[in-house]
Amino acid sequence: MQIRLLFFGAITEALMRTQGSETVELPAHCTHVSHLLSLLRSRGEAWERELGDDRAFRVAVQQRLVNGDAELSPGCEVAIFSLITGG
Amino acid sequence: MSSCLPPVIYTAVQNERISLAVELARLDALRDTCGAVVQFIGRVRSDKSTDSEDATKLTSLKLEHYPGMTEHALHELAEQILARFDLHGIVIVHRVGQLLPGEDIVLVATASPHRKAALQAVDFAMDHIKSTVPFWKRESFGSQHHWVKAKDSDAAALLNWL
């Protein structure tokens, strides 16, 4: 299935991304947020580091905060972002 | 809620400067029932960089948001505050984009029959905007930029409201 992936905050630059969004084609076994994160970590050193278990970041699916157990659905929007610094 | 008027709830995420007169006027219908109106404005400080030794002061602040999620989260927060405190009205306006030192970042205004609820509601709103509504700050000091890190004290402040 295809998903739309978005990035916000410091993590966007830490992953050396020039654009804040991309479309990703997921392999069949990739059905949950935890699978997606494993897949992204395999993209290279920066990804492994920034999405490591010791790093504080948040994931939202369809604009709702979720954890690794959350299910992905075809066409869904997944956002990965740094801790919030509003106000 | 003793008033027969519906509560006022208004939230906005905008690039434009905040007009205090326009935003406070949204609470005008509550003049007869609300003896207390509290307004809080958060502004951009021209602090020196904490990350480097040079004494350059902040030149601008960029506020990023997650279009859709941010607006929704801000409105949900306002609804939560109306339900929790004895309020008749709440207005929250948060800016995004490029801001300069001295500019207003956020306005929270609350109206209630008595002051305590209005004061507490503003405090609750700011504690939650800081770490639960998706905004990210990036500071510029001349040609140097860095993303603001989330503070442990902001996360701890939320626990006080549990």
gemmi code that builds the backbone of each chain (N, CA, C; Angstrom):
import gemmi

chains = {
    "A": [
        ("MET", (0.835, -1.214, 0.000), (0.000, 0.000, 0.000), (0.868, 1.261, 0.000)),
        ("GLN", (0.275, 2.335, -0.436), (0.972, 3.620, -0.429), (0.508, 4.458, 0.751)),
        ("ILE", (1.461, 5.174, 1.347), (1.086, 6.130, 2.397), (1.764, 7.465, 2.100)),
        ("ARG", (1.264, 8.512, 2.713), (1.906, 9.818, 2.590), (2.641, 10.084, 3.900)),
        ("LEU", (3.916, 10.427, 3.759), (4.759, 10.618, 4.938), (5.136, 12.095, 5.061)),
        ("LEU", (4.928, 12.657, 6.238), (5.237, 14.078, 6.468), (6.224, 14.212, 7.620)),
        ("PHE", (6.999, 15.287, 7.608), (7.952, 15.549, 8.695), (7.805, 16.997, 9.151)),
        ("PHE", (7.926, 17.206, 10.466), (7.851, 18.570, 11.009), (8.902, 18.761, 12.095)),
        ("GLY", (9.363, 19.997, 12.222), (10.302, 20.349, 13.284), (11.721, 19.950, 12.956)),
        ("ALA", (12.557, 19.909, 13.996), (14.002, 19.690, 13.831), (14.326, 18.396, 13.102)),
        ("ILE", (13.482, 17.387, 13.269), (13.773, 16.070, 12.684), (13.825, 16.136, 11.155)),
        ("THR", (13.102, 17.068, 10.570), (13.103, 17.222, 9.103), (14.529, 17.475, 8.618)),
        ("GLU", (15.218, 18.411, 9.288), (16.587, 18.743, 8.886), (17.573, 17.675, 9.336)),
        ("ALA", (17.309, 17.075, 10.502), (18.215, 16.041, 11.010), (18.244, 14.845, 10.052)),
        ("LEU", (17.141, 14.628, 9.349), (17.086, 13.534, 8.376), (17.554, 13.998, 7.007)),
        ("MET", (18.053, 15.230, 6.980), (18.596, 15.835, 5.757), (17.591, 15.817, 4.616)),
        ("ARG", (16.389, 16.122, 4.959), (15.336, 16.156, 3.952), (15.174, 17.582, 3.446)),
        ("THR", (14.993, 17.698, 2.147), (14.772, 19.034, 1.598), (13.285, 19.306, 1.493)),
        ("GLN", (12.506, 18.228, 1.434), (11.050, 18.401, 1.361), (10.408, 17.788, 2.593)),
        ("GLY", (9.299, 18.343, 3.013), (8.630, 17.877, 4.223), (7.694, 16.706, 4.008)),
        ("SER", (7.547, 16.244, 2.732), (6.613, 15.134, 2.511), (7.065, 14.245, 1.364)),
        ("GLU", (6.596, 13.002, 1.393), (6.881, 12.062, 0.306), (5.822, 10.968, 0.314)),
        ("THR", (5.695, 10.303, -0.824), (4.795, 9.150, -0.891), (5.662, 7.901, -0.815)),
        ("VAL", (5.256, 6.955, 0.027), (6.054, 5.748, 0.234), (5.215, 4.523, -0.108)),
        ("GLU", (5.791, 3.638, -0.884), (5.144, 2.357, -1.200), (5.636, 1.347, -0.172)),
        ("LEU", (4.733, 0.802, 0.602), (5.148, -0.103, 1.677), (5.083, -1.558, 1.239)),
        ("PRO", (6.048, -2.373, 1.671), (5.950, -3.813, 1.405), (4.772, -4.411, 2.189)),
        ("ALA", (4.328, -5.581, 1.775), (3.103, -6.178, 2.335), (3.143, -6.367, 3.851)),
        ("HIS", (4.335, -6.687, 4.380), (4.410, -6.971, 5.820), (4.331, -5.685, 6.661)),
        ("CYS", (4.399, -4.558, 6.019), (4.478, -3.271, 6.733), (3.071, -2.729, 6.996)),
        ("THR", (2.464, -3.171, 8.088), (1.054, -2.842, 8.335), (0.837, -1.937, 9.543)),
        ("HIS", (1.903, -1.755, 10.357), (1.770, -0.946, 11.566), (2.879, 0.100, 11.633)),
        ("VAL", (2.680, 1.092, 12.481), (3.655, 2.188, 12.628), (5.038, 1.645, 12.984)),
        ("SER", (5.097, 0.626, 13.867), (6.404, 0.075, 14.269), (7.141, -0.511, 13.056)),
        ("HIS", (6.393, -1.135, 12.124), (7.019, -1.699, 10.911), (7.553, -0.571, 10.033)),
        ("LEU", (6.766, 0.488, 9.921), (7.183, 1.628, 9.096), (8.474, 2.234, 9.651)),
        ("LEU", (8.538, 2.374, 10.977), (9.739, 2.963, 11.590), (10.964, 2.074, 11.339)),
        ("SER", (10.791, 0.749, 11.418), (11.901, -0.168, 11.128), (12.370, 0.013, 9.687)),
        ("LEU", (11.413, 0.126, 8.796), (11.734, 0.308, 7.376), (12.526, 1.607, 7.169)),
        ("LEU", (12.067, 2.665, 7.815), (12.728, 3.976, 7.650), (14.139, 3.951, 8.249)),
        ("ARG", (14.290, 3.243, 9.365), (15.617, 3.163, 10.003), (16.651, 2.512, 9.073)),
        ("SER", (16.171, 1.670, 8.179), (17.105, 0.979, 7.270), (17.563, 1.886, 6.126)),
        ("ARG", (17.075, 3.119, 6.083), (17.447, 4.037, 5.005), (18.863, 4.595, 5.159)),
        ("GLY", (19.424, 4.483, 6.341), (20.785, 5.015, 6.509), (21.039, 5.478, 7.930)),
        ("GLU", (22.247, 5.949, 8.126), (22.727, 6.288, 9.467), (21.856, 7.338, 10.173)),
        ("ALA", (21.562, 8.418, 9.456), (20.773, 9.501, 10.069), (19.397, 8.993, 10.495)),
        ("TRP", (18.809, 8.155, 9.657), (17.474, 7.627, 9.965), (17.522, 6.693, 11.168)),
        ("GLU", (18.565, 5.868, 11.208), (18.712, 4.922, 12.311), (18.874, 5.688, 13.625)),
        ("ARG", (19.649, 6.774, 13.542), (19.917, 7.575, 14.738), (18.669, 8.356, 15.172)),
        ("GLU", (18.092, 9.095, 14.249), (16.985, 9.993, 14.601), (15.702, 9.262, 14.991)),
        ("LEU", (15.509, 8.080, 14.460), (14.298, 7.313, 14.777), (14.599, 6.190, 15.778)),
        ("GLY", (15.755, 6.309, 16.444), (16.146, 5.305, 17.430), (15.231, 5.328, 18.654)),
        ("ASP", (15.228, 4.227, 19.386), (14.357, 4.102, 20.567), (14.683, 5.140, 21.638)),
        ("ASP", (15.948, 5.621, 21.635), (16.356, 6.588, 22.651), (16.011, 8.022, 22.245)),
        ("ARG", (15.438, 8.203, 21.067), (15.132, 9.556, 20.595), (13.679, 9.918, 20.892)),
        ("ALA", (13.475, 11.178, 21.242), (12.118, 11.637, 21.514), (11.534, 12.249, 20.244)),
        ("PHE", (10.582, 11.540, 19.651), (9.837, 12.085, 18.518), (8.412, 11.556, 18.618)),
        ("ARG", (7.538, 12.118, 17.835), (6.133, 11.714, 17.882), (5.688, 11.254, 16.507)),
        ("VAL", (4.670, 10.387, 16.511), (4.092, 9.931, 15.246), (2.585, 10.177, 15.300)),
        ("ALA", (2.051, 10.712, 14.201), (0.603, 10.882, 14.075), (0.150, 10.140, 12.823)),
        ("VAL", (-0.992, 9.453, 12.943), (-1.611, 8.831, 11.773), (-2.959, 9.510, 11.592)),
        ("GLN", (-3.198, 9.968, 10.377), (-4.429, 10.718, 10.083), (-4.621, 11.860, 11.097)),
        ("GLN", (-3.494, 12.503, 11.417), (-3.473, 13.688, 12.276), (-3.860, 13.412, 13.728)),
        ("ARG", (-3.710, 12.161, 14.152), (-3.923, 11.801, 15.560), (-2.635, 11.189, 16.092)),
        ("LEU", (-2.217, 11.600, 17.298), (-1.015, 11.026, 17.896), (-1.228, 9.539, 18.158)),
        ("VAL", (-0.237, 8.738, 17.816), (-0.356, 7.289, 18.000), (0.961, 6.736, 18.547)),
        ("ASN", (0.951, 5.429, 18.878), (2.210, 4.754, 19.204), (2.479, 3.685, 18.142)),
        ("GLY", (3.493, 2.882, 18.381), (3.923, 1.908, 17.381), (2.886, 0.855, 17.016)),
        ("ASP", (1.902, 0.662, 17.906), (0.880, -0.369, 17.658), (-0.164, 0.070, 16.637)),
        ("ALA", (-0.167, 1.347, 16.288), (-1.230, 1.864, 15.405), (-1.132, 1.238, 14.019)),
        ("GLU", (-2.298, 0.941, 13.466), (-2.370, 0.302, 12.154), (-2.303, 1.346, 11.038)),
        ("LEU", (-1.716, 0.950, 9.927), (-1.666, 1.827, 8.758), (-2.723, 1.356, 7.762)),
        ("SER", (-3.275, 2.297, 7.015), (-4.251, 1.908, 5.991), (-3.862, 2.567, 4.665)),
        ("PRO", (-4.284, 1.984, 3.537), (-3.884, 2.532, 2.240), (-4.247, 4.015, 2.125)),
        ("GLY", (-3.290, 4.808, 1.705), (-3.537, 6.236, 1.497), (-3.461, 7.077, 2.760)),
        ("CYS", (-3.149, 6.460, 3.890), (-3.168, 7.232, 5.131), (-1.992, 8.210, 5.202)),
        ("GLU", (-2.177, 9.220, 6.039), (-1.156, 10.253, 6.234), (-0.436, 9.987, 7.548)),
        ("VAL", (0.866, 9.798, 7.464), (1.671, 9.551, 8.663), (2.631, 10.715, 8.834)),
        ("ALA", (2.621, 11.316, 10.019), (3.540, 12.431, 10.280), (4.513, 12.037, 11.368)),
        ("ILE", (5.782, 12.355, 11.145), (6.817, 12.119, 12.141), (7.367, 13.489, 12.527)),
        ("PHE", (7.319, 13.806, 13.819), (7.769, 15.145, 14.192), (8.484, 15.198, 15.527)),
        ("SER", (9.269, 16.254, 15.673), (10.006, 16.504, 16.918), (9.030, 16.911, 18.002)),
        ("LEU", (9.504, 16.895, 19.240), (8.651, 17.304, 20.349), (8.166, 18.739, 20.118)),
        ("ILE", (6.949, 18.985, 20.559), (6.271, 20.263, 20.305), (6.901, 21.399, 21.127)),
        ("THR", (7.027, 22.568, 20.495), (7.569, 23.747, 21.197), (6.718, 24.976, 20.882)),
        ("GLY", (5.454, 24.907, 21.226), (4.540, 26.009, 20.902), (4.513, 27.075, 21.967)),
        ("GLY", (3.617, 28.032, 21.769), (3.345, 29.051, 22.779), (4.307, 30.211, 22.764)),
    ],
    "B": [
        ("MET", (-23.366, 26.128, 33.789), (-23.264, 27.460, 33.206), (-24.574, 28.213, 33.414)),
        ("SER", (-24.505, 29.388, 34.027), (-25.730, 30.095, 34.376), (-26.254, 30.964, 33.235)),
        ("SER", (-25.376, 31.378, 32.329), (-25.801, 32.243, 31.239), (-26.662, 31.475, 30.260)),
        ("CYS", (-27.654, 32.167, 29.654), (-28.442, 31.493, 28.636), (-27.805, 31.679, 27.262)),
        ("LEU", (-26.774, 32.514, 27.198), (-26.064, 32.681, 25.931), (-25.180, 31.457, 25.678)),
        ("PRO", (-25.041, 31.074, 24.411), (-24.105, 29.970, 24.156), (-22.688, 30.427, 24.458)),
        ("PRO", (-21.805, 29.507, 24.855), (-20.430, 29.928, 25.138), (-19.745, 30.416, 23.862)),
        ("VAL", (-18.821, 31.340, 24.040), (-18.030, 31.823, 22.900), (-16.773, 30.970, 22.821)),
        ("ILE", (-16.543, 30.391, 21.654), (-15.303, 29.625, 21.470), (-14.743, 29.990, 20.105)),
        ("TYR", (-13.524, 30.495, 20.098), (-12.898, 30.900, 18.839), (-11.423, 30.562, 18.903)),
        ("THR", (-10.952, 29.829, 17.899), (-9.516, 29.543, 17.826), (-9.047, 29.804, 16.396)),
        ("ALA", (-7.813, 30.247, 16.257), (-7.265, 30.495, 14.920), (-5.758, 30.307, 14.916)),
        ("VAL", (-5.269, 29.824, 13.775), (-3.834, 29.719, 13.514), (-3.607, 30.596, 12.289)),
        ("GLN", (-2.801, 31.630, 12.423), (-2.717, 32.611, 11.332), (-1.325, 33.193, 11.151)),
        ("ASN", (-1.072, 33.626, 9.922), (0.174, 34.320, 9.598), (0.089, 35.793, 10.010)),
        ("GLU", (-1.113, 36.350, 9.940), (-1.306, 37.778, 10.184), (-1.050, 38.127, 11.646)),
        ("ARG", (-0.695, 39.372, 11.868), (-0.532, 39.853, 13.239), (-1.849, 39.735, 13.990)),
        ("ILE", (-1.761, 39.620, 15.306), (-2.960, 39.472, 16.131), (-3.492, 40.857, 16.477)),
        ("SER", (-4.776, 41.081, 16.196), (-5.406, 42.340, 16.595), (-6.122, 42.113, 17.922)),
        ("LEU", (-5.575, 42.702, 18.960), (-6.148, 42.533, 20.292), (-7.595, 43.033, 20.341)),
        ("ALA", (-7.845, 44.173, 19.698), (-9.193, 44.764, 19.705), (-10.202, 43.816, 19.069)),
        ("VAL", (-9.813, 43.255, 17.924), (-10.720, 42.345, 17.205), (-10.978, 41.093, 18.039)),
        ("GLU", (-9.932, 40.546, 18.631), (-10.088, 39.278, 19.359), (-10.882, 39.462, 20.656)),
        ("LEU", (-10.610, 40.553, 21.377), (-11.351, 40.773, 22.633), (-12.823, 41.090, 22.366)),
        ("ALA", (-13.089, 41.692, 21.200), (-14.485, 42.019, 20.857), (-15.332, 40.757, 20.722)),
        ("ARG", (-14.682, 39.627, 20.474), (-15.428, 38.363, 20.359), (-16.102, 37.996, 21.687)),
        ("LEU", (-15.593, 38.565, 22.788), (-16.160, 38.258, 24.114), (-17.161, 39.320, 24.570)),
        ("ASP", (-17.442, 40.297, 23.710), (-18.309, 41.418, 24.094), (-19.725, 41.000, 24.482)),
        ("ALA", (-20.221, 39.941, 23.835), (-21.589, 39.498, 24.128), (-21.727, 39.007, 25.568)),
        ("LEU", (-20.590, 38.760, 26.214), (-20.606, 38.210, 27.577), (-20.459, 39.295, 28.646)),
        ("ARG", (-20.507, 40.573, 28.235), (-20.248, 41.673, 29.167), (-21.144, 41.638, 30.411)),
        ("ASP", (-22.407, 41.313, 30.231), (-23.345, 41.361, 31.356), (-23.193, 40.194, 32.318)),
        ("THR", (-22.664, 39.074, 31.821), (-22.621, 37.869, 32.656), (-21.228, 37.558, 33.200)),
        ("CYS", (-20.214, 38.063, 32.520), (-18.843, 37.733, 32.920), (-18.157, 38.936, 33.557)),
        ("GLY", (-17.888, 38.811, 34.833), (-17.222, 39.897, 35.542), (-15.717, 39.885, 35.374)),
        ("ALA", (-15.208, 38.828, 34.765), (-13.755, 38.713, 34.621), (-13.373, 38.345, 33.197)),
        ("VAL", (-12.481, 39.143, 32.637), (-11.877, 38.805, 31.343), (-10.368, 38.856, 31.549)),
        ("VAL", (-9.705, 37.740, 31.210), (-8.248, 37.684, 31.355), (-7.646, 37.506, 29.973)),
        ("GLN", (-6.603, 38.284, 29.700), (-5.912, 38.102, 28.430), (-4.436, 37.855, 28.685)),
        ("PHE", (-3.889, 36.899, 27.931), (-2.448, 36.621, 27.994), (-1.889, 36.756, 26.597)),
        ("ILE", (-0.760, 37.454, 26.492), (-0.080, 37.558, 25.197), (1.335, 37.025, 25.376)),
        ("GLY", (1.719, 36.079, 24.521), (3.091, 35.586, 24.500), (3.830, 36.309, 23.382)),
        ("ARG", (5.027, 36.841, 23.696), (5.779, 37.621, 22.709), (7.150, 37.033, 22.426)),
        ("VAL", (7.705, 37.404, 21.297), (9.056, 36.977, 20.919), (10.062, 37.838, 21.675)),
        ("ARG", (10.931, 37.175, 22.474), (11.994, 37.903, 23.180), (13.237, 37.973, 22.297)),
        ("SER", (14.024, 39.049, 22.472), (15.261, 39.158, 21.685), (16.424, 38.630, 22.520)),
        ("ASP", (16.291, 37.395, 23.003), (17.339, 36.788, 23.827), (18.605, 36.525, 23.025)),
        ("LYS", (19.699, 36.359, 23.769), (20.936, 35.932, 23.132), (20.885, 34.420, 22.947)),
        ("SER", (21.677, 33.951, 21.990), (21.730, 32.517, 21.722), (22.279, 31.784, 22.946)),
        ("THR", (21.661, 30.671, 23.289), (22.171, 29.870, 24.414), (23.093, 28.774, 23.907)),
        ("ASP", (23.073, 28.531, 22.601), (23.854, 27.437, 22.020), (25.273, 27.816, 21.633)),
        ("SER", (25.540, 29.097, 21.510), (26.893, 29.487, 21.086), (27.423, 30.574, 22.012)),
        ("GLU", (28.704, 30.842, 21.868), (29.333, 31.818, 22.756), (29.155, 33.256, 22.272)),
        ("ASP", (28.794, 33.390, 21.013), (28.657, 34.769, 20.524), (27.419, 35.423, 21.129)),
        ("ALA", (27.451, 36.738, 21.146), (26.408, 37.475, 21.861), (25.321, 37.993, 20.919)),
        ("THR", (25.196, 37.344, 19.758), (24.182, 37.788, 18.803), (22.792, 37.603, 19.405)),
        ("LYS", (21.976, 38.620, 19.254), (20.610, 38.495, 19.752), (19.720, 37.884, 18.680)),
        ("LEU", (18.616, 37.329, 19.149), (17.678, 36.709, 18.220), (17.204, 37.730, 17.183)),
        ("THR", (17.254, 37.319, 15.925), (16.818, 38.236, 14.864), (15.423, 37.892, 14.354)),
        ("SER", (15.068, 36.601, 14.391), (13.699, 36.232, 14.024), (13.367, 34.843, 14.561)),
        ("LEU", (12.091, 34.556, 14.567), (11.594, 33.268, 15.069), (10.614, 32.734, 14.033)),
        ("LYS", (10.869, 31.491, 13.598), (9.947, 30.880, 12.635), (9.084, 29.868, 13.371)),
        ("LEU", (7.794, 29.966, 13.164), (6.888, 28.999, 13.784), (6.291, 28.115, 12.716)),
        ("GLU", (6.584, 26.824, 12.837), (6.046, 25.850, 11.894), (4.828, 25.182, 12.530)),
        ("HIS", (3.880, 24.738, 11.713), (2.746, 23.988, 12.255), (2.375, 22.868, 11.285)),
        ("TYR", (1.479, 22.016, 11.710), (1.014, 20.890, 10.906), (-0.397, 21.241, 10.453)),
        ("PRO", (-0.517, 21.782, 9.235), (-1.831, 22.270, 8.787), (-2.903, 21.191, 8.930)),
        ("GLY", (-3.983, 21.531, 9.537), (-5.065, 20.575, 9.781), (-5.007, 20.076, 11.218)),
        ("MET", (-3.931, 19.381, 11.563), (-3.826, 18.826, 12.914), (-3.714, 19.950, 13.947)),
        ("THR", (-2.939, 20.973, 13.628), (-2.724, 22.051, 14.596), (-4.040, 22.783, 14.896)),
        ("GLU", (-4.770, 23.139, 13.837), (-6.049, 23.856, 14.026), (-7.011, 23.004, 14.854)),
        ("HIS", (-7.047, 21.711, 14.521), (-7.950, 20.792, 15.206), (-7.568, 20.654, 16.683)),
        ("ALA", (-6.270, 20.490, 16.941), (-5.799, 20.318, 18.319), (-6.061, 21.573, 19.149)),
        ("LEU", (-5.905, 22.736, 18.526), (-6.132, 23.996, 19.255), (-7.617, 24.139, 19.622)),
        ("HIS", (-8.486, 23.780, 18.681), (-9.925, 23.885, 18.954), (-10.346, 22.871, 20.022)),
        ("GLU", (-9.804, 21.677, 19.939), (-10.121, 20.647, 20.949), (-9.669, 21.092, 22.339)),
        ("LEU", (-8.504, 21.749, 22.386), (-8.003, 22.251, 23.666), (-8.974, 23.297, 24.231)),
        ("ALA", (-9.450, 24.192, 23.373), (-10.389, 25.228, 23.823), (-11.677, 24.588, 24.360)),
        ("GLU", (-12.147, 23.553, 23.683), (-13.362, 22.857, 24.138), (-13.129, 22.186, 25.495)),
        ("GLN", (-11.949, 21.599, 25.634), (-11.580, 20.935, 26.897), (-11.555, 21.961, 28.037)),
        ("ILE", (-11.036, 23.150, 27.753), (-10.927, 24.196, 28.773), (-12.313, 24.704, 29.174)),
        ("LEU", (-13.187, 24.872, 28.182), (-14.561, 25.323, 28.484), (-15.275, 24.318, 29.384)),
        ("ALA", (-15.013, 23.037, 29.144), (-15.675, 21.992, 29.930), (-15.096, 21.901, 31.341)),
        ("ARG", (-13.825, 22.257, 31.485), (-13.135, 22.056, 32.769), (-13.317, 23.216, 33.742)),
        ("PHE", (-13.321, 24.443, 33.189), (-13.395, 25.622, 34.061), (-14.761, 26.305, 33.907)),
        ("ASP", (-15.113, 27.126, 34.870), (-16.406, 27.822, 34.825), (-16.283, 29.051, 33.915)),
        ("LEU", (-16.126, 28.762, 32.627), (-15.924, 29.834, 31.642), (-17.150, 29.996, 30.773)),
        ("HIS", (-17.344, 31.217, 30.264), (-18.395, 31.437, 29.268), (-17.798, 31.728, 27.895)),
        ("GLY", (-16.503, 31.996, 27.866), (-15.901, 32.280, 26.570), (-14.404, 32.092, 26.571)),
        ("ILE", (-13.893, 31.646, 25.410), (-12.444, 31.516, 25.257), (-12.043, 31.829, 23.815)),
        ("VAL", (-10.963, 32.581, 23.690), (-10.402, 32.916, 22.378), (-8.918, 32.553, 22.422)),
        ("ILE", (-8.472, 31.754, 21.462), (-7.034, 31.442, 21.357), (-6.594, 31.697, 19.913)),
        ("VAL", (-5.611, 32.572, 19.749), (-5.071, 32.851, 18.413), (-3.564, 32.638, 18.468)),
        ("HIS", (-3.044, 31.807, 17.562), (-1.610, 31.505, 17.542), (-1.066, 31.823, 16.171)),
        ("ARG", (0.047, 32.528, 16.129), (0.647, 32.866, 14.837), (1.615, 31.793, 14.363)),
        ("VAL", (1.791, 31.736, 13.045), (2.804, 30.880, 12.425), (3.559, 31.723, 11.398)),
        ("GLY", (4.672, 31.171, 10.911), (5.479, 31.906, 9.935), (6.627, 32.623, 10.611)),
        ("GLN", (7.109, 33.657, 9.956), (8.294, 34.376, 10.432), (7.876, 35.520, 11.368)),
        ("LEU", (8.412, 35.527, 12.604), (8.079, 36.587, 13.563), (9.352, 37.313, 13.995)),
        ("LEU", (9.198, 38.575, 14.318), (10.341, 39.383, 14.753), (10.263, 39.629, 16.256)),
        ("PRO", (11.407, 39.955, 16.891), (11.383, 40.247, 18.329), (10.327, 41.314, 18.644)),
        ("GLY", (9.611, 41.096, 19.717), (8.586, 42.053, 20.130), (7.207, 41.746, 19.587)),
        ("GLU", (7.140, 40.884, 18.562), (5.815, 40.572, 17.996), (5.082, 39.573, 18.888)),
        ("ASP", (3.763, 39.636, 18.805), (2.930, 38.713, 19.574), (2.888, 37.351, 18.888)),
        ("ILE", (3.092, 36.284, 19.669), (3.020, 34.921, 19.119), (1.632, 34.340, 19.356)),
        ("VAL", (1.142, 34.537, 20.563), (-0.101, 33.862, 20.953), (-0.931, 34.756, 21.857)),
        ("LEU", (-2.237, 34.671, 21.667), (-3.168, 35.364, 22.559), (-4.151, 34.336, 23.106)),
        ("VAL", (-4.327, 34.358, 24.415), (-5.389, 33.567, 25.038), (-6.243, 34.539, 25.840)),
        ("ALA", (-7.536, 34.558, 25.583), (-8.449, 35.415, 26.351), (-9.593, 34.558, 26.862)),
        ("THR", (-9.912, 34.728, 28.134), (-10.985, 33.938, 28.736), (-11.952, 34.865, 29.461)),
        ("ALA", (-13.221, 34.475, 29.502), (-14.236, 35.259, 30.206), (-15.016, 34.337, 31.126)),
        ("SER", (-15.165, 34.779, 32.364), (-15.914, 33.977, 33.338), (-16.608, 34.919, 34.320)),
        ("PRO", (-17.599, 34.411, 35.036), (-18.287, 35.271, 36.009), (-17.320, 35.808, 37.066)),
        ("HIS", (-16.376, 34.978, 37.505), (-15.424, 35.380, 38.537), (-13.997, 35.121, 38.077)),
        ("ARG", (-13.029, 35.869, 38.645), (-11.685, 35.896, 38.061), (-10.907, 34.593, 38.132)),
        ("LYS", (-11.107, 33.823, 39.203), (-10.229, 32.664, 39.401), (-10.273, 31.682, 38.218)),
        ("ALA", (-11.477, 31.390, 37.761), (-11.624, 30.445, 36.646), (-10.944, 30.995, 35.390)),
        ("ALA", (-11.118, 32.298, 35.162), (-10.539, 32.904, 33.950), (-9.012, 32.881, 34.012)),
        ("LEU", (-8.459, 33.169, 35.194), (-6.999, 33.152, 35.365), (-6.442, 31.743, 35.214)),
        ("GLN", (-7.079, 30.795, 35.891), (-6.587, 29.406, 35.834), (-6.680, 28.840, 34.427)),
        ("ALA", (-7.752, 29.193, 33.724), (-7.958, 28.665, 32.372), (-6.853, 29.132, 31.425)),
        ("VAL", (-6.403, 30.366, 31.590), (-5.328, 30.892, 30.746), (-4.032, 30.123, 31.015)),
        ("ASP", (-3.753, 29.870, 32.271), (-2.552, 29.135, 32.663), (-2.586, 27.716, 32.088)),
        ("PHE", (-3.743, 27.074, 32.207), (-3.946, 25.722, 31.672), (-3.725, 25.738, 30.157)),
        ("ALA", (-4.302, 26.742, 29.499), (-4.181, 26.835, 28.037), (-2.719, 26.936, 27.624)),
        ("MET", (-1.954, 27.812, 28.275), (-0.557, 28.001, 27.879), (0.286, 26.756, 28.155)),
        ("ASP", (0.065, 26.129, 29.309), (0.814, 24.894, 29.610), (0.569, 23.841, 28.532)),
        ("HIS", (-0.651, 23.773, 28.027), (-0.981, 22.752, 27.030), (-0.549, 23.153, 25.611)),
        ("ILE", (-0.632, 24.443, 25.296), (-0.176, 24.885, 23.962), (1.314, 24.602, 23.813)),
        ("LYS", (2.070, 24.800, 24.897), (3.529, 24.613, 24.848), (3.941, 23.212, 24.432)),
        ("SER", (3.200, 22.200, 24.858), (3.671, 20.851, 24.529), (2.657, 19.884, 23.946)),
        ("THR", (1.420, 20.324, 23.673), (0.474, 19.368, 23.066), (-0.137, 19.830, 21.747)),
        ("VAL", (-0.011, 21.090, 21.402), (-0.552, 21.564, 20.123), (0.632, 21.681, 19.151)),
        ("PRO", (0.541, 21.009, 17.990), (1.727, 20.925, 17.112), (2.215, 22.258, 16.519)),
        ("PHE", (3.147, 22.865, 17.236), (3.890, 24.033, 16.746), (5.361, 23.749, 17.028)),
        ("TRP", (6.212, 24.228, 16.136), (7.658, 24.079, 16.339), (8.331, 25.409, 16.071)),
        ("LYS", (9.224, 25.800, 16.996), (9.918, 27.091, 16.870), (11.342, 26.895, 16.365)),
        ("ARG", (11.744, 27.737, 15.413), (13.140, 27.768, 14.974), (13.662, 29.189, 15.122)),
        ("GLU", (14.717, 29.312, 15.920), (15.272, 30.644, 16.193), (16.378, 30.978, 15.196)),
        ("SER", (16.434, 32.234, 14.805), (17.532, 32.711, 13.953), (18.311, 33.772, 14.702)),
        ("PHE", (19.641, 33.583, 14.705), (20.552, 34.587, 15.260), (21.462, 35.002, 14.111)),
        ("GLY", (21.058, 36.023, 13.384), (21.789, 36.368, 12.166), (21.697, 35.225, 11.181)),
        ("SER", (22.864, 34.694, 10.761), (22.854, 33.615, 9.764), (22.757, 32.234, 10.425)),
        ("GLN", (22.795, 32.204, 11.752), (22.701, 30.921, 12.462), (21.244, 30.598, 12.806)),
        ("HIS", (20.862, 29.358, 12.593), (19.496, 28.943, 12.937), (19.544, 27.702, 13.827)),
        ("HIS", (18.621, 27.626, 14.743), (18.458, 26.322, 15.409), (17.042, 26.126, 15.909)),
        ("TRP", (16.641, 24.860, 15.923), (15.300, 24.521, 16.400), (15.289, 24.572, 17.921)),
        ("VAL", (14.243, 25.115, 18.466), (14.105, 25.177, 19.924), (13.830, 23.766, 20.440)),
        ("LYS", (14.543, 23.403, 21.511), (14.337, 22.067, 22.094), (13.196, 22.117, 23.113)),
        ("ALA", (12.448, 21.044, 23.175), (11.371, 20.964, 24.168), (11.998, 20.926, 25.562)),
        ("LYS", (11.382, 21.641, 26.495), (11.939, 21.700, 27.854), (11.259, 20.684, 28.762)),
        ("ASP", (12.064, 20.090, 29.641), (11.500, 19.163, 30.621), (10.489, 19.881, 31.516)),
        ("SER", (10.768, 21.169, 31.789), (9.877, 21.917, 32.683), (8.491, 22.096, 32.054)),
        ("ASP", (8.435, 22.166, 30.716), (7.132, 22.288, 30.051), (6.349, 20.983, 30.162)),
        ("ALA", (7.072, 19.861, 30.016), (6.405, 18.558, 30.150), (5.927, 18.371, 31.591)),
        ("ALA", (6.756, 18.829, 32.549), (6.404, 18.690, 33.966), (5.186, 19.542, 34.319)),
        ("ALA", (5.075, 20.705, 33.664), (3.957, 21.617, 33.957), (2.612, 20.959, 33.662)),
        ("LEU", (2.596, 20.088, 32.658), (1.342, 19.408, 32.306), (0.858, 18.509, 33.423)),
        ("LEU", (1.828, 17.894, 34.125), (1.474, 16.936, 35.179), (0.717, 17.608, 36.315)),
        ("ASN", (0.945, 18.907, 36.489), (0.265, 19.636, 37.559), (-1.242, 19.726, 37.361)),
        ("TRP", (-1.669, 19.500, 36.112), (-3.101, 19.636, 35.824), (-3.834, 18.295, 35.858)),
        ("LEU", (-3.111, 17.210, 36.129), (-3.772, 15.895, 36.112), (-4.630, 15.714, 37.349)),
    ],
}
model = gemmi.Model(1)
for chain_id, residues in chains.items():
    chain = gemmi.Chain(chain_id)
    for i, (resn, *xyz) in enumerate(residues, 1):
        res = gemmi.Residue()
        res.name, res.seqid = resn, gemmi.SeqId(i, " ")
        for name, pos in zip(("N", "CA", "C"), xyz):
            atom = gemmi.Atom()
            atom.name, atom.element = name, gemmi.Element(name[0])
            atom.pos, atom.b_iso = gemmi.Position(*pos), 0.0
            res.add_atom(atom)
        chain.add_residue(res)
    model.add_chain(chain)
structure = gemmi.Structure()
structure.add_model(model)
structure.setup_entities()
